[in-house]
Amino acid sequence: MTKQNFRSFLLIVIFTLALPLSSFADEVKPAETVEPLGAGTWDQIYYGSLNVGTSKTTTGNFTSGGGDIRVCVQGVDIGNKISFQFERASGAVGPPFVYDNQLGSSVGSDFCFPKLDVRPYVDSSGKLTLNLAANGLKSSDTVWVRVED
């Protein structure tokens, strides 16, 4: 190979390596244009008011597809302490959880409990039909309850 051919070859190699490879890549869409499809977002499976007293009160039935569920409550009177428990026909689902408004936090605030994994409770169809039971310290307290799957 002559010096001229070698220089030409070397220039071609240098320009090839200097060309950014990203110019050949597919266009990448920004993260804000990607929409999650179910997983990663909370879907509301129950919403309603519940008149909670000192004896057990339950919501109507709702169905979960398994995985994680959580309860959010709003409007608990100041000075009330409410215990919630998921139930199904064959018994309790997970441990009870308590919202204690004894210290007088904002009555209208929305509070969501930590998520609960209900996979161990699903039936052979992969679904779980359950309700939410509640009782409190006060004789009557109307609260709003939202269950998310």
C-alpha positions as CSV (number, residue, x, y, z in Angstrom):
1,M,0.0,0.0,0.0
2,T,1.4,3.4,-0.9
3,K,1.7,6.3,1.5
4,Q,-1.2,8.1,-0.3
5,N,-3.5,5.1,-0.1
6,F,-2.6,4.6,3.6
7,R,-3.4,8.2,4.4
8,S,-6.7,8.0,2.5
9,F,-7.6,4.8,4.4
10,L,-6.6,6.4,7.7
11,L,-8.7,9.5,7.0
12,I,-11.7,7.3,6.2
13,V,-11.3,5.4,9.5
14,I,-10.9,8.6,11.5
15,F,-14.0,10.2,10.0
16,T,-16.0,7.0,10.5
17,L,-15.1,6.8,14.1
18,A,-15.7,10.5,14.7
19,L,-19.2,10.4,13.3
20,P,-21.7,10.1,16.2
21,L,-23.5,6.7,16.3
22,S,-26.6,8.4,17.7
23,S,-27.3,9.9,14.3
24,F,-28.1,6.3,13.1
25,A,-30.3,5.4,16.1
26,D,-34.1,5.4,16.2
27,E,-35.8,8.5,17.6
28,V,-36.4,8.1,21.3
29,K,-39.7,9.5,22.7
30,P,-39.5,11.6,25.8
31,A,-40.7,9.9,29.0
32,E,-43.8,12.1,29.4
33,T,-45.3,10.6,26.2
34,V,-45.2,7.1,27.6
35,E,-48.5,6.1,29.2
36,P,-48.6,3.3,31.8
37,L,-51.1,0.5,31.1
38,G,-52.6,-0.5,34.4
39,A,-49.5,-1.7,36.4
40,G,-48.0,1.2,38.3
41,T,-51.2,3.2,38.6
42,W,-54.0,2.9,41.2
43,D,-57.4,2.0,39.8
44,Q,-60.4,2.9,42.0
45,I,-62.5,-0.2,42.7
46,Y,-64.7,1.3,45.4
47,Y,-65.8,4.7,46.5
48,G,-68.5,5.7,48.9
49,S,-69.5,7.1,52.3
50,L,-69.5,4.8,55.3
51,N,-71.3,5.7,58.5
52,V,-68.9,4.3,61.1
53,G,-70.0,3.7,64.7
54,T,-68.9,1.6,67.7
55,S,-70.3,-1.6,66.1
56,K,-68.9,-3.1,62.9
57,T,-70.1,-1.5,59.6
58,T,-69.2,-2.9,56.1
59,T,-69.1,-1.5,52.6
60,G,-70.6,-3.4,49.7
61,N,-68.6,-6.0,48.0
62,F,-65.9,-5.1,45.4
63,T,-63.5,-7.2,43.3
64,S,-59.8,-7.0,43.2
65,G,-57.6,-8.6,40.5
66,G,-55.0,-9.5,43.1
67,G,-51.7,-7.8,43.7
68,D,-51.7,-4.7,45.9
69,I,-54.7,-2.8,47.2
70,R,-54.9,0.2,49.5
71,V,-57.6,2.2,51.3
72,C,-57.8,6.0,51.4
73,V,-60.1,7.7,53.9
74,Q,-61.4,11.3,54.2
75,G,-63.5,13.2,56.7
76,V,-62.7,11.3,59.9
77,D,-64.0,13.5,62.8
78,I,-61.4,15.0,65.2
79,G,-61.1,12.8,68.2
80,N,-62.2,9.6,66.4
81,K,-60.1,6.4,65.9
82,I,-61.4,4.0,63.3
83,S,-60.2,0.5,62.7
84,F,-60.5,-1.0,59.2
85,Q,-60.3,-4.6,58.1
86,F,-60.7,-6.2,54.6
87,E,-63.0,-9.2,54.8
88,R,-64.2,-11.9,52.4
89,A,-66.8,-14.7,52.9
90,S,-64.2,-17.0,54.5
91,G,-62.7,-14.5,56.9
92,A,-60.3,-11.6,57.3
93,V,-57.9,-10.5,54.6
94,G,-54.6,-9.1,56.0
95,P,-54.1,-7.3,59.3
96,P,-56.4,-4.5,60.5
97,F,-55.2,-1.0,60.1
98,V,-56.2,2.0,62.2
99,Y,-56.7,5.7,61.4
100,D,-56.3,7.7,64.6
101,N,-57.5,11.3,64.5
102,Q,-57.2,11.8,68.2
103,L,-54.7,14.6,67.8
104,G,-57.0,16.7,65.7
105,S,-55.5,16.7,62.2
106,S,-57.5,18.3,59.4
107,V,-61.0,16.7,59.1
108,G,-61.0,17.1,55.3
109,S,-57.6,15.6,54.6
110,D,-57.3,12.5,52.4
111,F,-55.2,9.8,54.0
112,C,-54.0,6.6,52.3
113,F,-52.9,3.6,54.2
114,P,-49.8,1.6,53.0
115,K,-50.6,-1.0,50.3
116,L,-51.6,-4.5,51.2
117,D,-50.6,-7.5,49.1
118,V,-53.7,-9.6,48.5
119,R,-52.2,-12.2,46.2
120,P,-52.4,-15.0,48.9
121,Y,-56.1,-14.5,49.1
122,V,-57.2,-14.7,45.4
123,D,-59.3,-17.6,44.3
124,S,-58.7,-20.0,41.4
125,S,-60.0,-17.4,38.9
126,G,-57.3,-14.9,40.0
127,K,-59.9,-12.6,41.6
128,L,-60.8,-11.6,45.1
129,T,-64.3,-10.5,46.2
130,L,-64.1,-8.6,49.5
131,N,-65.6,-5.7,51.5
132,L,-64.2,-3.3,54.0
133,A,-65.3,-3.5,57.7
134,A,-64.9,-0.6,60.1
135,N,-65.7,0.5,63.6
136,G,-64.7,3.5,65.6
137,L,-64.7,5.2,69.0
138,K,-67.6,7.6,68.2
139,S,-71.2,6.5,68.0
140,S,-71.5,8.0,64.5
141,D,-69.0,9.4,62.0
142,T,-69.6,9.5,58.2
143,V,-66.3,9.1,56.4
144,W,-65.5,8.7,52.7
145,V,-63.7,5.6,51.7
146,R,-61.8,4.9,48.5
147,V,-60.3,1.4,47.7
148,E,-57.7,1.2,45.0
149,D,-56.3,-1.8,43.2
